[in-house]
Amino acid sequence: MQKLSLLLLFLGLSGSIWAQAEAILEAEIQRRQKEKINPAISLGLLYPEGPPAYRNFGGDQLSEKSLYEIGSLTKTFTAELALHLLGENLRQPLSKLLPAVDNPYLEEIRPLDLLQHRAGLPRLAHDFSPANWANPYQDYSEEKMWRELAVWEPFELGQWAYSNWGYAILGQIIEQQSGQTYEALLQSAFKKAKMKNTHFTPTDAAVAPRNLGVPSGNWEFSGPSRYAGGLWSSTEDLTAFLNYQIKHNILFQPGWVEDAIPTGIDDLGQGKLYYKGGWFIYRPDKETEILMHTGLTGSYSSIMAYNKTNGKGVVLLSNSLQLADDIALAYIYPKMELEEPQRNLAYDLAEKIEAGDLKNLEKWYWKNKKDESQEDLLDIYWLERYHFGQKNYAASLPLSNIMLEVLPLDWEAWSIQAENLAAQGNCKAAKKAYKKAIDLAPERQASLEEKIKACKD
């Protein structure tokens, strides 16, 4: 597909021209579906006038009621609760709101900083060490969170840095200050937005999980992790939520958002990305402002977005690790260029493993690798983490070898290699790999040394 042809088609934006543009987008969706890049895609579309429209690709069983894990789209709901329930407490120091946590740095942080990702917190807590990487958020407990928060020291306080951990703490504060459970509070929010099909666990309407086109597993978000990524929803419900935001959220009103926080993320291909009030703010040109949020789990990806300039909104849900943000944004922003992702060797590795062909995986990979591109590395990472979590070490060990070969100076690659070796009882080699990881990341020495102690021949 030629990007120029898509752009030219979009210049008209009315009548048959718009229909042709949507046809091009649907053809790209069907290509990705056929290649198993995005096995299923469900779309919800909002227009300035008229009812929402829905499109589904990937089987007759799909509808606007089909459920997907929405991951970090959950944060927009947590932000909604924080803004409406915390009131003046949004600007109270955490030391006052969390008196049981003895850490002087909490005097410098407010719930508003957590909401805005400006609290100096890392993306994940350092104590985030899943027992099962195929389901990594099921065992991060409140006890772990409070214990680590008590000894936490901020980095770049006041600077924007996306943090799942921050929203985990924010959710706890919302519950404590409201005296209600997160689940009960959300039921009230769902009712206001006329949502009837959003849950914390999958139902019979759930779309099957996929990773690199083959069967995968769902993630369970227990404990404080659920505030940052625990919901399942549908295009029908999320379109209703987006419509509610358009009507009631000041950020969605005409005029550019004031005091938007620069994120420093400029890799969307065009324009700048900002953040405020639980939403990313995308400004691809001088006339356009798009409010959006994305979500990603081990087997699903999602996006909600609203173009304030032309009044169009979109929800896109897929059962794939491969984001389809470009397609979603192209529905509401005519100049968006499609990325046209292609299958890579990770897909073939996944199919070989699924078929039980585990011999010489590493050798096969290097034999078929045609260039030095690392585009498949993230896919291989998640494939390894899934099979390691499933205790399928005959698959995860060669995958870890591939990662280490590509990234010999990456501490995490060495740690993953060590985990695989330890799981198979080779503690001598595992300890050497852990020590190499410590050399590369001395700030993680304590947690890695704990793993060394736990490894016994």
C-alpha positions as CSV (number, residue, x, y, z in Angstrom):
1,M,0.0,0.0,0.0
2,Q,1.3,3.4,-0.9
3,K,1.2,6.0,1.9
4,L,0.8,8.8,-0.6
5,S,-2.3,7.3,-2.1
6,L,-3.9,7.1,1.3
7,L,-3.1,10.7,2.0
8,L,-4.5,11.8,-1.3
9,L,-7.7,9.9,-0.8
10,F,-8.2,11.6,2.5
11,L,-7.9,15.1,1.2
12,G,-11.6,15.2,0.2
13,L,-13.0,13.7,3.4
14,S,-16.6,13.6,2.2
15,G,-19.0,11.3,0.4
16,S,-17.4,8.7,-1.8
17,I,-13.9,9.9,-1.0
18,W,-14.4,9.1,2.7
19,A,-15.8,5.7,1.7
20,Q,-12.7,5.0,-0.4
21,A,-10.5,6.0,2.5
22,E,-12.3,3.7,4.9
23,A,-12.0,0.9,2.3
24,I,-8.2,1.3,2.3
25,L,-8.1,1.1,6.0
26,E,-10.2,-2.0,6.1
27,A,-8.0,-3.6,3.4
28,E,-5.0,-3.0,5.7
29,I,-6.9,-4.5,8.7
30,Q,-7.7,-7.5,6.6
31,R,-4.0,-7.9,5.6
32,R,-2.9,-7.8,9.2
33,Q,-5.6,-10.3,10.1
34,K,-4.6,-12.7,7.3
35,E,-0.9,-12.5,8.4
36,K,-2.0,-13.1,12.0
37,I,-0.4,-9.8,13.0
38,N,-3.8,-8.8,14.5
39,P,-6.0,-11.9,14.4
40,A,-9.1,-10.0,15.5
41,I,-9.9,-6.3,15.4
42,S,-13.0,-4.6,16.7
43,L,-13.7,-0.9,16.0
44,G,-16.1,1.6,17.4
45,L,-16.4,4.9,15.6
46,L,-18.0,8.2,16.8
47,Y,-19.0,11.0,14.4
48,P,-20.1,14.6,15.2
49,E,-23.7,13.5,14.2
50,G,-25.5,10.2,14.3
51,P,-25.0,7.0,16.3
52,P,-21.8,5.1,16.7
53,A,-20.7,2.7,14.0
54,Y,-19.0,-0.7,14.6
55,R,-16.7,-2.8,12.5
56,N,-15.4,-6.2,13.3
57,F,-12.7,-8.2,11.6
58,G,-11.7,-11.8,12.5
59,G,-14.8,-13.9,12.6
60,D,-18.6,-13.8,12.5
61,Q,-18.7,-14.3,16.3
62,L,-17.3,-10.8,16.9
63,S,-19.6,-7.9,17.7
64,E,-19.6,-4.6,19.5
65,K,-20.2,-6.6,22.7
66,S,-17.0,-8.8,22.3
67,L,-14.7,-8.4,25.3
68,Y,-11.0,-7.7,25.2
69,E,-8.4,-7.0,28.0
70,I,-7.9,-3.3,27.8
71,G,-4.8,-3.0,29.9
72,S,-3.8,0.6,30.6
73,L,-7.1,2.1,29.3
74,T,-8.1,1.2,32.8
75,K,-6.0,4.2,33.9
76,T,-8.6,6.6,32.3
77,F,-11.2,5.2,34.7
78,T,-8.9,5.5,37.7
79,A,-8.2,9.1,36.7
80,E,-11.9,9.8,36.4
81,L,-12.5,8.6,39.9
82,A,-9.5,10.5,41.3
83,L,-10.6,13.8,39.7
84,H,-14.2,13.5,40.9
85,L,-13.7,11.9,44.4
86,L,-10.4,13.2,45.9
87,G,-11.2,17.0,45.7
88,E,-8.8,18.9,47.8
89,N,-6.9,15.7,48.7
90,L,-5.5,15.7,45.2
91,R,-3.1,18.4,46.4
92,Q,-2.4,16.9,49.9
93,P,1.0,15.3,50.5
94,L,1.1,11.6,50.5
95,S,2.7,11.7,54.0
96,K,-0.7,13.0,55.2
97,L,-2.8,10.6,53.2
98,L,-0.6,7.6,53.9
99,P,0.5,8.1,57.5
100,A,1.3,4.4,58.0
101,V,4.1,4.6,55.4
102,D,7.2,6.1,57.0
103,N,9.1,7.8,54.1
104,P,10.1,11.5,54.2
105,Y,9.9,11.7,50.4
106,L,6.1,11.3,50.6
107,E,6.0,14.9,51.9
108,E,7.0,16.0,48.4
109,I,4.3,14.0,46.4
110,R,0.6,14.5,46.0
111,P,-2.1,12.3,44.4
112,L,-2.1,14.8,41.5
113,D,1.5,14.0,40.8
114,L,0.6,10.3,40.7
115,L,-2.3,11.1,38.3
116,Q,0.0,13.1,36.1
117,H,2.9,10.6,36.1
118,R,5.2,13.3,37.8
119,A,5.9,11.6,41.1
120,G,9.4,10.3,40.3
121,L,8.2,6.7,40.3
122,P,9.5,4.0,37.9
123,R,7.2,2.3,35.4
124,L,7.2,-0.8,37.6
125,A,8.2,-1.2,41.2
126,H,11.7,-2.7,41.7
127,D,10.0,-5.4,43.8
128,F,7.9,-6.4,40.8
129,S,9.2,-9.9,40.3
130,P,6.4,-12.1,39.0
131,A,6.2,-15.8,40.0
132,N,4.7,-16.5,36.6
133,W,5.7,-14.3,33.7
134,A,2.9,-15.7,31.6
135,N,0.6,-14.0,34.1
136,P,2.8,-11.3,35.7
137,Y,0.3,-9.1,37.6
138,Q,-1.5,-11.8,39.6
139,D,0.8,-11.7,42.7
140,Y,1.9,-8.1,43.2
141,S,0.3,-7.5,46.6
142,E,-0.5,-4.5,48.7
143,E,2.1,-5.7,51.3
144,K,4.8,-5.6,48.6
145,M,3.8,-2.1,47.5
146,W,3.7,-0.6,50.9
147,R,7.0,-2.2,51.9
148,E,8.8,-0.8,48.8
149,L,7.2,2.6,49.1
150,A,8.6,2.9,52.6
151,V,12.2,2.7,51.3
152,W,11.6,4.3,47.9
153,E,13.7,7.3,46.7
154,P,12.4,9.4,43.8
155,F,14.2,10.1,40.6
156,E,13.7,13.2,38.6
157,L,10.8,14.4,40.8
158,G,8.4,16.5,38.8
159,Q,9.5,15.2,35.5
160,W,7.0,13.2,33.4
161,A,7.6,9.4,33.5
162,Y,4.9,6.9,32.9
163,S,4.3,4.7,35.9
164,N,2.0,1.7,36.5
165,W,3.2,1.7,40.1
166,G,2.0,5.3,40.5
167,Y,-1.5,4.4,39.5
168,A,-1.5,1.4,41.8
169,I,-0.8,3.8,44.7
170,L,-3.4,6.3,43.4
171,G,-6.1,3.6,43.3
172,Q,-5.3,2.7,47.0
173,I,-5.7,6.3,48.0
174,I,-9.0,6.6,46.2
175,E,-10.4,3.6,48.1
176,Q,-9.1,4.8,51.4
177,Q,-10.4,8.3,51.0
178,S,-13.8,7.3,49.6
179,G,-14.4,4.4,52.0
180,Q,-15.5,2.3,49.0
181,T,-14.0,-0.5,46.9
182,Y,-12.6,0.3,43.5
183,E,-15.2,-2.1,42.0
184,A,-18.1,-0.4,43.7
185,L,-16.9,3.0,42.6
186,L,-16.5,1.8,39.0
187,Q,-20.0,0.5,38.9
188,S,-21.3,4.0,39.6
189,A,-19.0,5.4,36.9
190,F,-20.2,2.7,34.4
191,K,-23.8,3.6,35.1
192,K,-23.2,7.3,34.4
193,A,-21.6,6.5,31.1
194,K,-24.3,3.9,30.2
195,M,-21.8,1.1,30.2
196,K,-23.2,-2.4,30.8
197,N,-20.4,-4.8,29.6
198,T,-17.1,-3.9,31.4
199,H,-15.7,-6.3,34.0
200,F,-12.6,-7.4,36.0
201,T,-12.7,-10.9,34.7
202,P,-13.6,-12.3,31.2
203,T,-17.0,-13.7,30.3
204,D,-18.2,-15.9,27.5
205,A,-18.0,-12.9,25.2
206,A,-14.2,-12.7,25.6
207,V,-12.1,-12.9,22.5
208,A,-9.5,-15.6,22.6
209,P,-6.0,-14.4,23.6
210,R,-3.2,-14.5,21.0
211,N,0.5,-13.8,21.0
212,L,2.2,-13.7,17.6
213,G,-0.9,-15.3,16.1
214,V,-0.9,-18.5,18.3
215,P,-3.0,-19.3,21.4
216,S,-1.8,-17.5,24.5
217,G,-3.1,-16.7,28.0
218,N,-5.0,-14.0,29.8
219,W,-3.5,-11.8,32.5
220,E,-5.1,-11.5,35.9
221,F,-4.7,-8.1,37.6
222,S,-5.0,-8.7,41.4
223,G,-4.1,-6.4,44.2
224,P,-3.1,-2.8,43.4
225,S,-2.2,-3.7,39.8
226,R,-5.9,-3.7,38.9
227,Y,-6.2,0.1,39.2
228,A,-3.6,0.4,36.4
229,G,-4.7,-2.3,34.0
230,G,-7.4,-4.7,35.2
231,L,-10.5,-4.2,33.1
232,W,-12.1,-6.1,30.2
233,S,-14.4,-4.1,27.9
234,S,-16.0,-3.9,24.5
235,T,-16.1,-1.3,21.7
236,E,-19.8,-0.6,22.6
237,D,-18.9,0.2,26.2
238,L,-15.7,2.1,25.5
239,T,-17.4,4.2,22.8
240,A,-20.0,5.1,25.4
241,F,-17.3,6.1,27.8
242,L,-15.6,8.2,25.2
243,N,-18.8,9.9,24.4
244,Y,-19.3,10.6,28.1
245,Q,-15.9,12.2,28.2
246,I,-16.7,14.4,25.2
247,K,-19.8,15.7,27.0
248,H,-18.5,16.0,30.6
249,N,-14.7,16.2,30.6
250,I,-13.3,19.7,30.3
251,L,-10.2,18.4,28.5
252,F,-12.5,17.3,25.6
253,Q,-14.1,20.7,25.2
254,P,-13.2,23.1,22.3
255,G,-9.9,24.8,22.5
256,W,-6.4,23.4,23.2
257,V,-5.7,21.9,26.6
258,E,-3.8,24.4,28.8
259,D,-0.7,23.4,30.7
260,A,-0.3,20.1,28.9
261,I,2.7,18.2,30.2
262,P,5.4,17.3,27.6
263,T,6.2,13.6,27.7
264,G,9.3,13.7,25.6
265,I,7.8,11.0,23.4
266,D,8.2,11.9,19.8
267,D,8.1,8.5,18.1
268,L,4.5,8.6,16.7
269,G,6.0,9.6,13.3
270,Q,4.7,13.2,13.4
271,G,3.8,15.8,16.0
272,K,4.3,15.9,19.8
273,L,2.8,13.9,22.7
274,Y,1.7,15.6,25.9
275,Y,-0.3,14.4,29.0
276,K,-2.9,15.7,31.4
277,G,-5.6,14.4,33.6
278,G,-5.3,10.8,32.7
279,W,-5.1,11.3,28.9
280,F,-2.4,11.6,26.3
281,I,-2.6,14.7,24.1
282,Y,-1.4,14.2,20.6
283,R,-0.7,17.3,18.4
284,P,0.3,16.0,15.0
285,D,0.1,19.5,13.4
286,K,-0.7,23.1,14.4
287,E,-4.4,22.7,13.9
288,T,-5.1,19.3,15.4
289,E,-5.4,18.1,19.0
290,I,-6.2,14.4,19.8
291,L,-7.0,13.1,23.2
292,M,-6.1,9.4,23.5
293,H,-4.9,6.5,25.6
294,T,-3.6,3.1,24.7
295,G,-3.5,-0.3,26.5
296,L,-1.3,-3.4,26.1
297,T,-1.3,-6.8,27.8
298,G,0.4,-10.1,27.0
299,S,-2.3,-10.9,24.4
300,Y,-4.3,-7.7,23.7
301,S,-3.8,-4.1,22.5
302,S,-6.3,-1.2,22.6
303,I,-6.7,2.5,22.0
304,M,-9.3,5.2,22.6
305,A,-8.9,8.5,20.8
306,Y,-10.9,11.7,20.0
307,N,-10.0,14.3,17.5
308,K,-11.2,17.6,19.0
309,T,-10.7,19.4,15.7
310,N,-13.2,17.4,13.6
311,G,-15.3,15.7,16.3
312,K,-14.5,12.1,15.4
313,G,-13.7,9.4,17.9
314,V,-12.5,5.9,17.7
315,V,-12.0,2.8,19.9
316,L,-9.9,-0.1,18.5
317,L,-9.4,-3.4,20.3
318,S,-7.3,-6.3,19.1
319,N,-6.2,-9.7,20.5
320,S,-2.6,-9.1,19.7
321,L,0.6,-7.6,21.2
322,Q,0.9,-5.7,17.9
323,L,-0.5,-2.2,18.3
324,A,-2.8,-0.9,15.7
325,D,-2.8,2.7,16.8
326,D,-1.9,4.0,13.4
327,I,-5.1,2.5,11.9
328,A,-7.3,3.9,14.7
329,L,-5.8,7.4,14.4
330,A,-6.1,7.3,10.6
331,Y,-9.9,6.9,11.0
332,I,-10.1,10.3,12.9
333,Y,-6.9,12.0,11.6
334,P,-6.8,11.9,7.8
335,K,-3.1,12.6,7.4
336,M,-1.9,9.7,9.6
337,E,0.5,7.4,7.8
338,L,0.1,3.7,8.2
339,E,3.1,1.8,9.6
340,E,2.3,-1.4,7.6
341,P,3.9,-3.9,10.2
342,Q,5.1,-7.1,8.7
343,R,5.5,-10.6,10.1
344,N,8.9,-11.4,11.4
345,L,10.8,-14.5,12.5
346,A,9.2,-14.4,15.9
347,Y,5.9,-15.4,14.4
348,D,7.5,-18.4,12.8
349,L,9.2,-19.3,16.1
350,A,5.9,-19.1,17.9
351,E,4.3,-21.4,15.3
352,K,7.1,-23.9,15.6
353,I,6.8,-24.0,19.4
354,E,3.0,-24.3,19.1
355,A,3.5,-27.3,16.8
356,G,5.9,-28.9,19.3
357,D,8.9,-28.5,17.0
358,L,11.4,-27.5,19.7
359,K,14.6,-28.9,18.2
360,N,17.3,-26.4,17.1
361,L,15.1,-23.3,17.6
362,E,18.1,-21.1,18.1
363,K,20.0,-22.6,15.1
364,W,16.9,-22.2,12.9
365,Y,16.5,-18.6,13.9
366,W,20.1,-17.6,12.9
367,K,19.9,-19.6,9.7
368,N,16.8,-17.7,8.6
369,K,17.8,-14.3,9.9
370,K,18.4,-12.2,6.8
371,D,19.6,-8.9,8.3
372,E,20.7,-7.2,11.5
373,S,17.3,-5.7,12.2
374,Q,16.1,-6.0,15.8
375,E,12.4,-5.4,15.0
376,D,11.6,-9.0,16.2
377,L,13.4,-8.7,19.5
378,L,10.5,-7.3,21.6
379,D,8.3,-10.1,20.2
380,I,10.9,-12.7,21.1
381,Y,11.1,-11.2,24.6
382,W,7.4,-11.7,25.2
383,L,7.4,-15.1,23.6
384,E,10.2,-16.1,26.0
385,R,8.4,-14.7,29.0
386,Y,5.2,-16.5,28.2
387,H,6.9,-19.9,27.8
388,F,9.1,-19.3,30.8
389,G,6.0,-18.6,32.8
390,Q,4.5,-21.8,31.4
391,K,7.6,-23.7,32.5
392,N,8.3,-24.6,28.9
393,Y,12.0,-24.3,29.3
394,A,12.8,-26.2,26.1
395,A,11.4,-23.1,24.3
396,S,12.3,-20.3,26.7
397,L,16.0,-21.2,27.0
398,P,16.9,-20.9,23.3
399,L,14.8,-17.8,23.1
400,S,16.8,-16.3,25.9
401,N,20.0,-17.3,24.1
402,I,18.9,-15.3,21.1
403,M,18.2,-12.2,23.2
404,L,21.6,-12.5,24.9
405,E,23.3,-12.8,21.5
406,V,21.7,-9.6,20.3
407,L,22.0,-7.7,23.6
408,P,25.2,-8.9,25.3
409,L,25.4,-5.7,27.4
410,D,21.8,-5.7,28.6
411,W,21.4,-6.6,32.3
412,E,17.9,-7.9,31.8
413,A,19.0,-10.3,29.0
414,W,21.6,-11.8,31.4
415,S,19.0,-12.0,34.2
416,I,16.5,-13.8,31.9
417,Q,19.3,-16.2,30.9
418,A,20.0,-16.8,34.6
419,E,16.4,-17.5,35.3
420,N,16.2,-20.1,32.6
421,L,19.4,-21.8,33.8
422,A,18.3,-21.8,37.4
423,A,14.9,-23.2,36.5
424,Q,16.7,-26.2,35.0
425,G,18.9,-26.7,38.0
426,N,22.1,-25.3,36.5
427,C,22.8,-23.0,39.4
428,K,26.5,-22.6,38.7
429,A,25.9,-21.1,35.3
430,A,22.9,-19.2,36.6
431,K,24.9,-17.5,39.3
432,K,27.5,-16.4,36.8
433,A,24.8,-14.9,34.6
434,Y,23.2,-13.1,37.6
435,K,26.6,-11.6,38.6
436,K,27.1,-10.4,35.0
437,A,23.6,-8.7,35.3
438,I,24.8,-7.1,38.6
439,D,27.9,-5.8,36.9
440,L,25.7,-4.1,34.2
441,A,23.1,-2.8,36.6
442,P,24.6,-2.4,40.1
443,E,21.4,-0.5,41.2
444,R,19.6,-3.9,41.0
445,Q,22.2,-5.7,43.1
446,A,19.9,-6.4,46.1
447,S,17.1,-8.0,44.1
448,L,19.5,-10.0,41.9
449,E,21.5,-11.3,44.9
450,E,18.2,-12.6,46.4
451,K,17.8,-14.7,43.3
452,I,21.4,-16.0,43.6
453,K,20.7,-17.1,47.2
454,A,17.4,-18.8,46.1
455,C,19.2,-20.8,43.4
456,K,20.2,-24.2,44.8
457,D,21.7,-27.1,42.8
